[in-house]
Amino acid sequence: MNILICSVGRRVKLVEYFRKELNQINGMVVAVDCDPTAPALYHADAYEIVPRIDHQEYISHIKYHCHKYQINAVLSLIDPELSLLAGFKDEFAQDGIEVIVSEKKIVDICFDKYQTYEFLRKREIPAVPTYVNLNEVMNAIKIRELQFPLIVKPRKGSASIGISMVTSLKQLEEYRNEEMVIQPFINGEEYGVDCYIDLITNKPSNIFMKRKIKMRAGETDKSISVKDPELKALVGKLIDVLNPSGPIDIDCFKKEDKYIISEINPRFGGGYLHAHEMGQNFVKNIINNLSGRANTENSPDYKEGTTLVKYDNYLVL
């Protein structure tokens, strides 16, 4: 069995997890990226440099490498590529290649932060209030429904790029013609939940919860594993109505003992390492599913109170 991972970037450890599991069954992991200095490329069994995802021949390049390496499945590690791959799921399937990503309509909801909020609000799932109309925000400030500071971020952004805090109406006016969303600043603890939704049963086989201690460049740098029935119930309700598949990363805030969802990323999250090291092996889950085997629901269990810390390493090319 061979798996191709797109846009691997700096996700070295994740690529190593795939390599370890696949090598045990005489398989291999192939990594691709448009940047030849992407560190994770050099930790795969094989790697290829490809065009940027917005290149008109990008999918053709991915297909070529799939045939070259006899690939069984493809997945991506970045948000902007998920929708692209989801749109070609049927085409890849005709060649016997599974694209491990949720349906395109689900991916598009998750990538658009305002759509995410509207989807959750209509289903009565608590979410961070999100605005796109600046006049509406101004009125909300006047009636004290909102107050500064506010968070402004790209409506379809990722990796915490372009996020700003604004503290005045003058600053807010600067974003009038930008495609941004505006949210209240949430002064609360941040949590991340790593889930695996079985590709065969469409039910969650793993739900790993962690409290984030420190973030860097949009990824969790330090985290503590937790178990909270209320958070698990909230995530379970979200999964039921969203119906994603494969790995999914859910970000939440806890404020006044209540959880509210902030973002949904239908891919491996940056904090997945903690889940994996605690026995929540999504990589093996994928291999099981591709081999026609379903994974046991909510198994195995994990230990609460463990702390994971990331650190830097280097590679000389």
Phi, psi and omega per residue, in radians:
M1 nan 2.293 -3.130
N2 -2.186 2.382 -3.116
I3 -2.188 2.379 3.111
L4 -1.877 2.254 3.128
I5 -1.953 2.169 -3.120
C6 -1.608 2.622 3.033
S7 0.922 0.975 -3.033
V8 -1.253 -0.512 3.064
G9 0.924 -2.133 -3.079
R10 -1.750 0.167 -3.015
R11 -1.424 1.042 -3.056
V12 -1.047 -0.883 -3.035
K13 -1.108 -0.657 3.128
L14 -1.113 -0.762 3.089
V15 -1.061 -0.697 3.109
E16 -1.120 -0.662 3.074
Y17 -1.038 -0.801 3.121
F18 -1.098 -0.754 -3.112
R19 -1.073 -0.772 -3.127
K20 -1.068 -0.852 -3.084
E21 -1.190 -0.717 -3.107
L22 -1.252 -0.669 3.134
N23 -1.085 -0.514 3.136
Q24 -1.162 -0.360 3.123
I25 -2.029 0.447 3.125
N26 1.086 0.515 3.063
G27 -1.830 -3.071 -3.131
M28 -2.584 2.737 3.032
V29 -1.947 2.314 3.099
V30 -1.960 2.245 -3.124
A31 -1.901 2.444 3.059
V32 -2.303 2.629 3.103
D33 -2.838 2.724 3.108
C34 -1.441 -0.230 -3.101
D35 -1.844 1.992 -3.119
P36 -1.146 -0.203 3.105
T37 -1.725 0.162 3.077
A38 -1.127 2.021 -3.002
P39 -1.031 -0.633 -3.039
A40 -1.146 -0.384 3.104
L41 -0.943 -0.693 -2.956
Y42 -1.542 0.199 3.071
H43 -2.041 0.112 3.088
A44 -1.635 2.993 3.063
D45 -1.233 -0.549 3.087
A46 -2.662 2.725 3.133
Y47 -2.512 2.762 3.101
E48 -2.481 2.542 3.034
I49 -1.660 2.249 -3.077
V50 -2.182 2.920 3.081
P51 -1.170 3.012 3.039
R52 -1.141 2.757 -3.062
I53 -1.163 -0.325 3.116
D54 -1.553 0.040 3.087
H55 -1.263 2.435 -3.041
Q56 -1.134 -0.359 -3.138
E57 -1.816 0.229 -3.044
Y58 -1.027 -0.875 -3.108
I59 -1.088 -0.631 3.104
S60 -1.080 -0.680 3.093
H61 -1.131 -0.745 3.139
I62 -1.104 -0.752 3.124
K63 -1.082 -0.715 3.136
Y64 -1.040 -0.804 -3.118
H65 -1.235 -0.501 3.061
C66 -1.101 -0.754 3.120
H67 -1.247 -0.658 -3.138
K68 -1.050 -0.727 -3.059
Y69 -1.830 0.179 3.122
Q70 0.916 0.976 -3.056
I71 -1.339 2.415 3.091
N72 -1.687 -0.482 -3.101
A73 -2.670 2.668 -3.118
V74 -2.256 2.474 2.982
L75 -2.566 2.839 3.131
S76 -2.146 2.723 -3.119
L77 -1.912 0.058 -3.135
I78 -2.174 2.527 -3.065
D79 -1.034 -0.831 -3.051
P80 -1.069 -0.390 -3.103
E81 -1.526 -0.321 -3.063
L82 -1.058 -0.802 -3.130
S83 -1.120 -0.681 3.128
L84 -1.049 -0.893 -3.124
L85 -1.155 -0.662 -3.138
A86 -1.050 -0.562 3.139
G87 -1.252 -0.239 -3.120
F88 -2.003 0.246 -3.098
K89 -0.968 -0.819 -3.106
D90 -1.143 -0.663 -3.125
E91 -1.138 -0.757 3.096
F92 -1.157 -0.658 -3.112
A93 -1.083 -0.557 3.105
Q94 -1.080 -0.442 3.106
D95 -1.707 0.198 3.107
G96 1.349 0.369 -3.112
I97 -1.976 2.204 3.139
E98 -1.623 2.249 3.026
V99 -1.630 2.021 -3.071
I100 -1.514 1.541 3.134
V101 -2.800 2.674 3.095
S102 -1.161 2.944 3.099
E103 -1.040 2.654 -3.026
K104 -1.009 -0.698 -3.118
K105 -1.114 -0.581 3.109
I106 -1.247 -0.783 3.120
V107 -1.047 -0.741 -3.115
D108 -1.142 -0.659 3.079
I109 -1.077 -0.777 -3.093
C110 -1.212 -0.589 -3.080
F111 -1.309 -0.517 3.138
D112 -1.648 1.929 -3.017
K113 -1.112 -0.550 3.108
Y114 -1.291 -0.692 3.069
Q115 -1.083 -0.667 3.099
T116 -1.027 -0.846 -3.130
Y117 -1.076 -0.806 -3.127
E118 -1.094 -0.708 3.120
F119 -1.058 -0.802 -3.118
L120 -1.211 -0.754 -3.104
R121 -1.053 -0.757 -3.103
K122 -1.175 -0.357 -3.137
R123 -1.837 0.222 3.067
E124 1.009 0.687 3.034
I125 -1.826 2.147 -3.067
P126 -1.025 2.276 -3.098
A127 -2.515 2.773 3.089
V128 -1.140 2.158 3.117
P129 -0.949 2.329 -3.028
T130 -2.340 2.280 -3.096
Y131 -2.131 2.594 3.013
V132 -2.121 -0.297 -3.122
N133 -1.669 2.042 -3.070
L134 -1.147 -0.644 3.109
N135 -1.111 -0.651 3.100
E136 -1.125 -0.670 3.109
V137 -1.142 -0.753 3.127
M138 -1.031 -0.764 3.133
N139 -1.146 -0.676 3.133
A140 -1.120 -0.598 3.095
I141 -1.198 -0.721 -3.119
K142 -1.078 -0.677 -3.114
I143 -1.626 0.166 3.067
R144 1.117 0.460 3.001
E145 -1.357 -0.510 3.045
L146 -2.187 2.683 3.051
Q147 -2.571 2.708 3.103
F148 -1.282 2.667 0.024
P149 -1.347 2.717 3.067
L150 -2.084 2.739 3.099
I151 -1.871 2.249 3.076
V152 -2.017 2.261 -3.115
K153 -2.530 2.728 3.095
P154 -1.015 2.410 -3.120
R155 -1.093 -0.568 3.132
K156 -2.199 0.872 -3.132
G157 -1.713 3.033 3.083
S158 -2.669 2.902 3.093
A159 1.027 0.464 3.106
S160 1.070 0.370 3.123
I161 -1.375 2.340 3.050
G162 1.414 0.224 3.120
I163 -1.457 2.319 -3.137
S164 -2.342 2.665 3.007
M165 -1.843 2.292 3.133
V166 -2.026 2.509 -3.052
T167 -2.176 0.113 -3.124
S168 -2.662 2.815 3.091
L169 -1.115 -0.620 3.136
K170 -1.073 -0.782 3.103
Q171 -1.107 -0.689 -3.106
L172 -1.116 -0.662 -3.134
E173 -1.055 -0.464 -3.115
E174 -1.128 -0.309 -3.094
Y175 -1.800 0.229 -3.030
R176 -1.012 -0.693 -3.067
N177 -1.785 0.272 -3.131
E178 -1.742 2.644 3.081
E179 -1.503 1.377 -3.056
M180 -2.175 2.868 2.949
V181 -2.030 2.661 -3.119
I182 -2.121 2.291 -3.103
Q183 -2.359 2.690 3.033
P184 -1.196 2.621 3.031
F185 -1.305 2.116 -3.104
I186 -1.671 1.977 3.122
N187 -1.644 1.430 -3.102
G188 -2.726 3.015 3.121
E189 -1.254 2.522 -3.125
E190 -1.850 2.407 -3.118
Y191 -2.200 2.664 3.049
G192 -2.256 2.473 3.131
V193 -2.216 2.114 3.094
D194 -1.742 2.139 -3.101
C195 -2.162 2.603 2.944
Y196 -2.122 2.116 3.115
I197 -1.755 2.005 -3.042
D198 -0.989 2.327 -3.095
L199 -1.271 -0.265 -3.119
I200 -1.749 -0.859 -3.089
T201 -1.537 -0.317 -3.052
N202 1.088 0.414 3.097
K203 -2.041 2.653 -3.131
P204 -1.229 2.123 3.060
S205 -1.575 -0.378 -3.113
N206 -2.485 2.355 2.977
I207 -2.366 1.868 -3.100
F208 -1.941 2.157 -3.071
M209 -1.920 2.442 3.129
K210 -2.539 2.567 3.011
R211 -1.677 2.266 -3.091
K212 -1.443 2.271 3.120
I213 -1.712 -0.669 -3.092
K214 -2.609 2.443 3.115
M215 -2.051 2.680 3.040
R216 -2.632 2.192 3.126
A217 0.896 0.702 3.072
G218 1.432 -0.029 -3.125
E219 -2.024 2.673 3.137
T220 -1.320 2.137 3.139
D221 -1.655 -0.606 3.120
K222 -2.462 2.411 -3.116
S223 -2.652 2.742 3.104
I224 -2.124 2.247 3.129
S225 -1.219 2.396 -3.134
V226 -2.334 2.852 3.003
K227 -2.306 2.068 -3.110
D228 -2.448 1.949 -3.116
P229 -0.994 -0.600 -3.130
E230 -1.168 -0.768 3.118
L231 -1.157 -0.721 3.138
K232 -1.105 -0.680 3.128
A233 -1.152 -0.697 3.118
L234 -1.099 -0.793 3.131
V235 -1.129 -0.700 3.106
G236 -1.065 -0.706 3.110
K237 -1.140 -0.732 3.112
L238 -1.068 -0.795 -3.132
I239 -1.074 -0.678 -3.136
D240 -1.075 -0.713 -3.073
V241 -1.526 -0.490 -3.099
L242 -1.475 -0.650 3.128
N243 1.047 0.923 3.093
P244 -1.384 3.138 3.071
S245 -2.525 2.627 -3.133
G246 1.343 -2.732 -3.130
P247 -1.263 2.459 3.100
I248 -2.556 2.471 -3.075
D249 -2.076 2.193 -3.082
I250 -2.104 2.219 3.123
D251 -1.828 2.416 -3.107
C252 -2.427 2.791 2.946
F253 -2.026 2.619 3.013
K254 -2.029 2.034 -3.112
K255 -2.322 2.183 -3.136
E256 0.945 0.771 3.077
D257 1.160 0.273 3.083
K258 -2.142 2.464 3.122
Y259 -1.635 2.441 3.030
I260 -2.320 2.402 -3.094
I261 -1.428 2.371 3.131
S262 -1.885 -0.748 -3.133
E263 -2.588 2.698 3.070
I264 -2.252 2.175 3.135
N265 -2.113 1.870 -3.080
P266 -1.390 1.112 -3.104
R267 -2.852 3.139 3.006
F268 -1.139 2.193 3.100
G269 -1.405 2.832 3.127
G270 -1.153 -0.368 3.137
G271 -1.691 0.207 -3.106
Y272 -1.049 -0.482 -3.090
L273 -0.907 -0.686 -3.117
H274 -1.109 -0.781 3.126
A275 -1.062 -0.808 -3.095
H276 -1.062 -0.793 -3.107
E277 -1.192 -0.305 3.085
M278 -1.691 0.318 3.044
G279 1.585 0.052 3.130
Q280 -1.581 1.364 -2.957
N281 -1.538 1.527 -3.139
F282 -1.167 -0.495 -3.130
V283 -1.122 -0.810 3.097
K284 -1.131 -0.616 3.079
N285 -1.010 -0.778 3.136
I286 -1.081 -0.789 3.139
I287 -1.082 -0.737 3.084
N288 -1.016 -0.835 -3.117
N289 -1.106 -0.734 3.132
L290 -1.166 -0.403 3.102
S291 -1.567 0.045 3.111
G292 1.561 0.203 -3.118
R293 -1.882 2.312 3.072
A294 -1.439 2.676 3.110
N295 -1.686 2.581 -3.140
T296 -1.207 2.368 -3.079
E297 -1.206 2.319 3.084
N298 0.934 0.745 3.137
S299 -2.522 2.489 -0.004
P300 -1.450 3.039 3.105
D301 -1.420 3.003 3.104
Y302 -2.398 2.862 -3.084
K303 -1.533 2.360 3.093
E304 -1.487 2.563 3.041
G305 1.604 0.081 3.072
T306 -1.404 2.544 -3.133
T307 -2.008 2.243 3.053
L308 -1.904 2.319 3.072
V309 -2.202 2.336 3.073
K310 -1.587 2.749 3.053
Y311 -2.563 2.874 -3.057
D312 -1.509 2.631 2.988
N313 -2.417 -3.080 -3.098
Y314 -2.581 2.900 3.130
L315 -2.547 2.262 3.079
V316 -1.733 2.123 -3.129
L317 -1.645 nan nan
